[in-house]
Amino acid sequence: MGAGGQMNNDKTDAKLDVIKRAPVTKPPFEISDLKKAIPPHCYERNLTRSLYYLFRDIITCFALYQIALNYIPLLPKPLNYVAWPIYWFCQGSLFFGLWAIGHDLGHGSFSEYKWLNDALGFFLHSFLLNPYFSLKYSHRRHHAHTGSMEYDEVWVPKRKADTFFSEVLNNPLGNLILMWLRLVIGIPLYFTINTTGRKYDGFASHFYPQSPIFNDSERKLVWITDAGLLVVYYSLYKVAMTMSVSWLFFMYGAPWMIMNIHFTLISMMNHIHPELPHYDSREWDWLRGALSTVDRDFGIFNDIFHNTSCGHVMHHLFPTSIPHYHLVEATNAVKPILGDYYKYDDKPVLKAFWRESKDCIYVEPDEGSEKSGVYWFRK
């Protein structure tokens, strides 16, 4: 079913939540039409401005660290119990902001200097225990195959035949378990064993240089990625031995976990939605795949997260040429051309996360359209 279709099973309480599916026909515009509609300055990768955001985040992180180090331990116990979680959430949110800048570095939208992008991205993501070059390569393929049932690299939906998801977890308790697993350990599992990723022949891992995720020309930098992470792991070990494990957890470990929760939540919310299609090889093309993403509003966090969530559709259309600080302006410029092909959801994020967790369990073609190559989420 094309644009304007409804899913009959989307009834909640006494209200009917009407689902307006995204169009699945080939768009009446080309990527060149979108490019022409965007103001030319949106393509400018201004090094000074990019560095401003990077140093703004680093300085803010350091200031929060100093506050937590010097003042939270002085608070009386009842206030102490409140102050630490506030610090964890705030610092973890800023960590994700740094991750988002590293994401721009990986795409090359930070500056025009590839060596600078990779050097800064490598050090920044290594500090956050993210495999920079490994993710850069798999993420590039994700952008090349977004929405493809066979070749997308992340958030590849399950099929009904996968009964563990379609039957065992397809209930309120199963939804809660899956939500918890995704938020708490989803990112480490994705990097380690490629959960939510495409199926490969052989062991697929972002830490394994011989993984089928990478080609031969990329394996050398995957080794360097692992070496950088080992240096950080060893440094954290030395800190834990010097200051204590609990000190390391309170100052770094808990914010790092919050960062991963943000990572999972934002990534999932931008790629999973009951109104968005997925395509197999009979129907997929790059433009429709890029448009099978959705923008979300994270309120005051949009700036902290560098428009990662509210400018995601535009990011998929122009991943290397538009830096994060121009995404919103560029999005507004092409909305009239995109029309119904642009998907935006302003539903409160936590409510949307629960809805997507319980309603987007697996994908199947519509009944009678099994040969169409277009798949929709089911529950």
Summary of the structure (lengths in Angstrom):
residues: 379
radius of gyration: 21.2
end to end distance: 17.3
largest distance: 66.7
contacts: 1187
relative contact order: 0.15
helix: 59%
strand: 5%
